[in-house]
Amino acid sequence: MIYHLLWYFRDIFTERVLHFYAYQNVMFRCVSALLTSLWIALFIGPKIIRWLMRKKIGDRPEFNHTALNELTKGKANTPTMGGLIIVFSVLSSTLLWAKLNNPFVQKAIFLVVWFAALGGVDDWLKLTSRTRYRSRSGLNAWEKLIFQIAGSVLIASFLFFDFSNITDAKLFWLPFYKYGLPLANWMFILIAIFYLSATSNAVNLADGMDGLAAGCVGIVSLVLALLCYVSSETMSRISPVTWASYLLLPHIPQAGELSIFYSAILGAVLGFLWYNCYPAQTFMGDVGSLPLGAAMGYGALVSRNEILLLIIGGVFVIELMSVVLQVTYFKYTGGKRLFRCAPLHHHFHLAGWSEPQVVVRFWLLAAAFAALALATLKIR
């Protein structure tokens, strides 16, 4: 919105009076989006938390594990659905600073609204004390999955048409290999549906300790902002050479505008952490974790770095796989457990680590995965 306003009055701002060109630069708008979403999150956080408390939308963590219930009993009635802080901050900042006629930005906004609405309904059914559906523990798994897949199908279909004239976008790219591999159209659709659904659930699973999911999402968002930027931007104003060609990455025109969206996510989760750090004043809830997770998968799809995302988001992959392994092992061993509890962060909590220790160590692990992913860019 601000970009389009300044562009409309560009004669005044850039030539006649102020000589202000910075708004045309993607990096300038990335920093502006980050700071804007951070400020909005800090400003609206207390208001949303007070509203949630008045509505008595408090979390009541319950696990099939007596020791874990004992460890988390202090979290009873902490307001959840705090992800509204993140969603509002991301959307506001993106609408202010991004080019709204960019097709990738339009789909990013749609994705956040769709998955936030899904998560909000799930949270409301689980947590509100006024709804007549109180006996339901949120949406059924199949209901949730249907809406996740439906949203993923819409995003994948729109992306398919956006990529029709982009050669690199129609290929499948692997780390350590500098050429894209041929990819059938139906395979792209399946990969997109799988990634958006899987990543939204992975972040949801990691949202089990104060600040854990938000901190890790912030690190992943920073990397995705960089990848989207280098996938389309040139190395200088006078050079036709792109960063993508220099780093042997797929070249996706217009994808650089998405770096503003991911900068907005980074600022929003930093602001949210102010209220979500230990001891948390609010929890993210599905209204925050589902759109954030889907956004991670979306960034990988647009920048054509689906496999690299497995490294960037290594913490979320580990959390997701710990649940899969736990359920599989429990089923085929007649009730034995591979971990003390899954997802994995609960295993370490039960092993004697304090909650802040688990969270900070997982943040460090997320940073290490992000650094490893960035280190692969030129090794091709």
Secondary structure, 3 states (H helix, E strand, C coil): CHHHHHHHCHHHHHHHCCCCCHHHCHHHHHHHHHHHHHHHHHHHHHHHHHHHHHCCCEECCCCCCHHHHHHCHHHCCEECCCHHHHHHHHHHHHHHHCCCCCHHHHHHHHHHHHHHHHHHHHHHHHHCCCCCCCCCCCCCHHHHHHHHHHHHHHHHHHHHHHHHHCCHHHEECCCCCCCCEECCHHHHHHHHHHHHHHHHHHHHHHCCCCCHHHHHHHHHHHHHHHHHHHCCCEEECCEEEEHHHHCCCCCCCCHHHHHHHHHHHHHHHHHHHHHHCCCCCCCCCHHHHHHHHHHHHHHHHHHCCHHHHHHHCHHHHHHHHHHHHHHHHHHHCCCCCCCCCCCHHHHHHHCCCCHHHHHHHHHHHHHHHHHHHHHCCCCC
